[in-house]
Amino acid sequence: SVDGALTLADARLAARTIAGSPLVKAAVHGCDPNWGRIIAALGRSGAEIDESRIDLFLNNIRLVAEGLPHPFDKDKVRVAMGGSEVPIRVCLNLGDCAATAWGCDLSAEYVTINSEYTT
């Protein structure tokens, strides 16, 4: 989910870009708290952002505060990412608009199955 966006369109755009990112999906599948992949997806989304105001959470564990890395226990986050749902929350801290997008992970098995499929 993305909150604190200037517009609903920005919130939706950012949330959808993050949820649809193959690198974010792969990180979720591997229980890898690589917050840089989330920030990269946010940056290319086209939504209005101010890097110095971004807060980022995985399963309610803060990884980024005011645009800077926040100390966190990687093992604790990896365990938290092992569940059936991995909430990603990005707070832009620019306005009052919010949106949620749902996605799925991306496993090597999924890629193999779909690369071998023909019509």
C-alpha positions in Angstrom: 0.0 0.0 0.0 1.0 3.6 -0.6 -0.2 6.4 1.6 0.6 10.1 2.0 0.5 10.7 -1.8 -0.5 14.1 -3.2 -3.2 12.6 -5.4 -5.2 9.3 -5.6 -3.7 8.8 -9.1 -0.2 9.0 -7.7 -1.0 6.6 -4.9 -2.5 4.1 -7.3 0.3 4.4 -9.8 3.0 3.9 -7.1 1.2 0.9 -5.5 0.6 -0.8 -8.8 4.2 -0.3 -10.0 5.6 -1.7 -6.8 3.2 -4.7 -6.8 3.9 -5.4 -10.4 7.7 -5.2 -10.2 9.4 -8.5 -11.1 12.3 -7.6 -8.8 10.0 -6.9 -5.9 8.1 -10.1 -6.6 11.4 -12.1 -6.7 12.5 -10.5 -3.4 9.3 -11.4 -1.8 9.5 -15.0 -3.0 13.1 -15.3 -1.6 12.2 -13.6 1.7 14.8 -11.0 0.8 14.2 -7.6 2.6 15.8 -5.7 -0.3 14.1 -2.4 0.2 16.1 -0.9 -2.7 14.0 -2.8 -5.2 10.8 -1.3 -3.7 12.3 2.2 -3.8 13.4 1.7 -7.4 9.9 0.6 -8.4 8.5 3.7 -6.7 11.0 5.9 -8.4 10.1 4.7 -11.9 6.3 4.8 -11.2 6.0 8.4 -12.2 4.3 9.3 -8.9 5.3 12.6 -7.3 7.9 11.7 -4.5 10.4 13.4 -2.3 13.1 10.8 -1.4 13.8 12.5 1.9 10.3 11.9 3.2 9.8 8.3 2.3 9.1 5.7 5.1 8.9 2.0 4.1 7.7 -1.0 6.1 7.6 -4.7 5.4 5.1 -6.5 7.7 5.0 -3.4 9.9 8.8 -3.5 10.3 10.4 -0.2 9.4 13.2 -0.5 6.9 13.4 3.1 5.7 12.8 6.3 7.7 12.7 9.7 6.0 14.4 8.3 2.9 17.3 6.7 4.8 18.0 3.1 5.8 16.6 2.3 9.2 18.3 -0.3 11.3 16.4 -3.6 11.3 17.0 -7.3 12.1 17.3 -9.0 8.8 16.5 -12.4 10.2 13.3 -11.1 11.8 12.2 -9.5 8.6 13.0 -12.7 6.6 10.8 -14.7 8.9 8.1 -12.1 8.7 8.3 -12.3 4.9 7.7 -16.1 5.0 4.0 -15.9 5.4 1.3 -16.1 2.8 0.9 -12.3 2.7 3.7 -9.8 2.9 2.3 -6.3 3.4 4.5 -3.6 1.9 3.7 -0.1 3.1 5.3 3.0 1.6 4.5 6.3 3.2 5.2 9.2 0.9 4.4 11.9 3.5 3.3 14.4 0.9 -0.5 14.4 1.1 -3.6 12.5 2.3 -4.2 10.1 -0.6 -3.7 6.3 -0.3 -4.1 3.2 -2.4 -3.6 -0.5 -2.2 -2.5 -2.9 -4.9 -2.4 -6.7 -4.6 0.3 -8.8 -6.2 2.0 -12.2 -6.0 5.6 -13.4 -5.8 7.6 -14.7 -8.7 9.4 -18.0 -8.3 11.9 -19.7 -10.6 9.3 -22.5 -11.0 6.7 -20.0 -12.3 9.2 -18.7 -14.9 10.1 -22.2 -16.0 6.5 -23.3 -16.4 5.5 -20.2 -18.3 8.6 -20.2 -20.5 7.8 -23.8 -21.6 4.1 -23.2 -22.3 3.1 -22.8 -25.9 -0.3 -22.3 -27.6 
